[in-house]
């Protein structure tokens, strides 16, 4: 049997691929719910993810999985309109002429930023088209140094720095230029006349999770069951111990896939990871009326949040019984931060007061409900030297033969974490287990 630690999308994907190849698999999830960061709330219509999700055109593996699970026709591509709130004004930032009209850029700022997004390096006066091919070349470059050298100081000050403040807070100076380049490539598919093309699943990504669970088999999944130990004696994985309400049980295993955060891997095996993670406080606000005209509004302001994401400006409110759904979120670098310490009612007040400051016409009476989720480790801090800290998929040399890792500290979640990356990580581990099994029969 192969044990899988964690019932998020990475663990379920590993189990799915292994089951396809005839392996006996059992998934152990410590919580009562599957899906991890893709878990959902109920609405008046379709469920909505607790933490915002969408697809970029570069994410092909999740689309292929959806097709395998019979959901190919349900993958939809919409325009996700973007805006930038500065000095009390929402500036649309989708089409070339909207970007040209952004008053905080000079024409030269716009020119240099545009060339960077097209992967054209004009330093030295001679255009080069291969400078940005390898993200690894910029792993040790500070992000401000890179932006100023490859665009302008104005682009950094008036565009990227507020985004970095919102994304990484006090850790922004540690972030590598490789992350920024990867982010640009990750979100680079645009319709020149309309804006960014993003994907969603009709009915929400919970449907993909449900289909995965069905494919793996509910009889092969245990929730409310925490793995407490992995036996790696003699340098080989031989068993794992789980605890539930009925006590502890030991399962003999041939391999184990840890599809969880690196602190879980360390607790179970002693393997430590130096990657730092940040948390998120994320709320969904249901409203009778829309707040914005855009899907994603970056906020360059002293607001308690760095962005407002109005999901129903991306997917029709009709899908949610007419509710207009707005994500309000903030990354947290320390559990000592006020927003992390606040209870749900205080978070609600913080968000609504912040929205009122930006949009005085906002009417609290239009709010139906606010639901808040917290997670202490939603995203890595992509600091310089990050690739040297990722955890290998195969930990046979580092820990024990038969141990694999598919969590968020894996290579598949670089330079941006995503549902697609979780599926890739799960597949990578499953492929290595299959290769090992084939070699053992030769």
N, C-alpha and C positions, 0 to 999 in steps of 0.2 A: 504493500500500500504506500501511496505517496501522500504525505500530510501537507496541507496548505494552511499557513497561519495568516488569517485575515480574510474577511469576506467583502472587501471592497472590489472595485473593478479589476484591479491587477490580480488579486487572488482568484476571483471567479474566472478570469480569462485564462490563467494558467491551468485551472482545473478543467475548463472547457476543452482546451487544446489537448491536454493529457487524456481526457476521456475519449476524445476523437480517435486517439491513437491506441486505445484499448487498455489504458492503465486504470487500476483501481485507485480512486482518489477520495479523500475526505477533507472538507474545508471546515476549519474551526474559527468562529467569530466570537470575540469576547462580549460584544454588545448583543442586544436583542434584535438589532436591525442590520440588514445587509446594505451595502452600497457606499459606506463611508461618506465622502464629501458629496456624493451624488444622491443622497437621501432626499426625500420630498416632503412638502406640506400639501394638504388638501386645500382646494379652493372651491368656488361655486361651479367650476368646470373641471378642466384638466388639472392634475397635480403640478406643482411648481417646485423646482429644486431649491433646497435650503441655501445653497451657495450658487451664484450665477454660473451658467455654463453655456458655451456655444462652440461651434467648430470653425476652424479656418480651412481653406481649400487645401492646405498642405497636409491635413490630417486624413490620410487615406486608409489606415488600418482599421479605424473605428467604422468607417463607411463600409469596408469589406466585411467586417464582422456583422454589421446590421443586415447586410445582404444575405449572409449565411444563415442568419436567424429569422429570415423571412420579413425583414423590415426595410428592404431596399427602397420601396416606394414611399416610405415614410420619412426618409431623410430629405429635408427641404433646405433650400438656399434662399436667403433673404438679404436685403440691403440693411446693414447695421449702421445707421447714421450716427456720426460723431460730432461732438461740439466741444468748445473750450470756454469755460466761464472765467472771464477776467474783468475786474473793475466794474462789476455789476451788469456786464453784457455777455450774452451767449453768442459765441462766434461759431457758425457752422464750419466744419473742417473736412468736407468730403470731396468736393470737386476742385480741380486746379484753380478755378477762378475764385472760389471761396477761400482757398489758402492764400492766393494772391491778395485778397482783400483783408487778410488778417492784419490789423493795424499795428501789432507789436513786432512785426517782421519788416525789415527793409527788403527791397527787391533782391538784393544780394543774399540775404538770409534765406529767402524762399528758394532761390536758385541753388544754393549749396545744399540745403536740406533735400530738395527734390532730387538732386544727383545722387545723394547718399541712398535714398530710398530706391533708386534705380541701379544701385551697385556700381556707380561710376565714380572713380577717384580722379579728381582734377588737380590734385596737389602738384605743383611744378609746372602747371600749364598744359600738360599732355594727358589727355584722358586715358585711364587704365581701367580694364574691365575685370581683372582677376584679383584685385587687392582684397576683396571681402569674401572670397570663396571659402577660406578656412577660418572658422570662428576661433579655433585654437590659437591662431596667431595673435589674438587680442585678449587672451586669457589674463595676462598680467598687466594690462593697460588700464589705468584709472579712467573711469567713464567720462569725467569732465575733461581730462586731457584729450581724450579721443574726440569728443564732440567739438571742442574748440579747434582742434587741428584739422578735422575732416569736414567741419561746417564753419560756424562762426561763434563768437562769444554770445552774440545776440540770440542765436538759436538755443544755446544752452540756457541762458538766463531767462528767456521769455517763453520757452517751450518745454525743454527737457527737465530743468531743475524742479519746477513744481510737480511734474509727474513723478520724479524720483523721490521727492519729499513724501508724496502720497503712498508710493509703493514700498519704500524702504526706510522712511523716517530717519532716525539717527544713524542708520547703517548705510546711507546712500553713498558716502565717500569710499566705502569698501567694495562697491559693486564693480564688476569688470565690464569693459567695453564689449566683450564677447556676448554677454547677456543682451545688451542693447541691440547689437547687430542681429542676434538670433531672434529677438522680439520683432524687429523690423521685417525679417524674412518670414516669420511665423504669421504675421498679420498683414502680409503684403499683397493679397489678392484684391484688386479694386476694379470696379466699373468706372471708367473715367467720367461718365456722365452722371452717375448716381452715387457712388461711394463704395465702401467696403462690403465684400460679399462674405457672409457668415452663415453657418449651418445650424440647424436645430432638428430635433426629432419630433414629428407630429405626436402629441401626447406626452412629450417630455422624455428625458433620458431614463426615467424610471422604467419605461417600457423595455429599454435595452437590458437593464438589470434583471427585470422579470424574465425576459427571454433567456438570458444567460443562466439564471437559476434553474429554469425549466430544462435547459440543455444539460446542465451539470447533474440535475436530479436532486430534489429536496431531501431524498434519503441519504445523500452524500454530503449534506451540509448541516452543521450543528451551530446554532446561535446560543448566546448565553453560556459559551464554553470557552474558557481562557486557557491557552497553552501556558503551562508553568515551567516546563523544562524540556530541553532537547538533549538526549543522551548522545554525546559525541566521543565516548570513550574509544580508545585505540585508533583515534583519527578517522572514525567512520560513524555516520549517523545510523543509529539502530532503533531508537524509539523516541516517542514524545509523550509527555504527561499532560493531561488536561484536567481542569477543575470546573465543575458545575455545581448546581444546588444539591446534587446527590453525592458529591465527594470527588475524589480523584480517580482517573482511569489512565492506564498506560497502554499505548498503541504501538505495536511493532511497525516500523516503517523502513522502506528502502531509501527514500529521499524525503527532504522537507524543503518546501518553498516558503520563505518568510516574506509575505506580501504586506508588510506593516512598516511603521516608522522605524528609523534606525535605533531608537532607544529600546524598542521591543527586541530587536536583534541582539543588542548588547546585553539586555537582561537575561536572554535565553542562552547566549553562547559566549559572552565576553568580548565579542568583536565590537570595537568602538569606532565611531565615525565623528569627524570633526566638523561636519557641515552644521551650520546654525540654521534654525528655522524660526519663522515668525508666525504669529497667530492672527486670527481674524475674528472680529465681531461683525456679524452680517445679519441684517434684518430685511424682511420682505414687508412692504407697506401696501395694503390694499386700499384703493381710493375709488371714489365714484367718478372722478374726472381725471384726465391726464394732467401731469405736471409739466412735462417737457414736450418738445417737438423732436427730440433726438433719442436714440437708443442709449448711447454712452456719452455722458457729459463729464469731462475732466474739469476739476474745480481748482483754479489757482487763487485761493482765498484762504483766510484764516478760519475756514469752516471745520467742524469736527469730523469731516469725511473728505476724502480726496476725489471721489467720483460719485455720481448718481447714475444708476443704470435702470432705465425704464423698460422693462422686459416687454411690455405690451405696446411699445413703439417698434418692436422687432417681430413679435408674434402677436397676432390679433387678440384684442381683449375679448372677443366673442368666444375664444377657446376657454376662457376662464369665467364664463357666465356673466360677462360684462365688467368684471373687476379689472381695474387698471393697477398693474403690479409694478412696484418700484423697489429695486434693491438699493440699500444704503449700507455701506461697509467701511470698515477702517482696519488696516493692518496694525498689528500690535507687536512691538519689539520686546516689550517687557511686561510681565504680569502685574507690575506695579502701576502701570498706566491707569488713569482714572476710568477710561471706557471699559477696560477689562474688569475692573472692580465693581462696576455698576450692575444693579439687578435689571431685569427686563423693563420695568417701568421707568427707571432712570435713563436707560438707553433710549427708550421711546421718546422721552422728553428731550434728550440731547439731540436726537435726529430731527424731531419736528421743529425745535427752536432753531436749529441750524438751517433747515429749509426755509423757515420764515425769514431769516436774516437775508438769504439770497433772493427769495421770491416773496416780497411782501403781500402779494395777492393770494398766496397759498391759504386755503381754508381748512383748518383742522377738522371741521365738521364733515368734510368730505372723506375723512379717513375711516375705513371700516374696521380694520384690525392691523396690528403690527406683531409679527412673530420674529423672534431673534434666536439665532444659532451662534455658538462659539466653538472655536477649535484652536487649541494652542499651537498647532503645527499644520498650517494650511499651505505653506510655501517655503522653499529654501531661500536663504539669502545668497544670491549668486555672486559671491565675493571673488576677488582675484585668487587664482589658484584652485578654483572649484573642481576642475576636472581631476586634479590630483586626489581629491577627497571622495569621489563617488565610490559607491560600494560595488564590487564586481558582481555579475550575475552568478558566477560559479565561485563558491567560497571553499572549494576543496583544498586548495593550497593554504589559504589563510586560516581556516578553522577545521573543517572535516570533510571527507569525501561524502557526497550526497547532500550537501547543504547549498541552497540557492537563495538569492535575494531578488525580490521584484518590487520593493517599496519605493517611496518617493525619492530616496537618495540614490537611485539607479541612474545609469547613463541615459535611459529612455526619457527621463524627465528633465533633460537639459537641451536647450537653454531655457525652456519654459515648461512648467508642469501642466498636465492636461489629462483628460480621460483617455485620449489616444495614447499618450505616453504610458499610462497604466496598462493598457492592453498590450502594447509592444513589450513592456517589461515582463508581463506574464507569459507571453509567447516565447520570449528569449529564454526564460528559465525552462519552459516546457520543451523547447527544442533541444536544449542541452541535456535534459533528462532522457529524452528519446535517443539522442546520439550515444549517450552512455549505455543505455539498454541495448542498442544495436551492437555496440562494440563488445558488450559482455557475451553476446551469442556467437561471436566469431571464433 
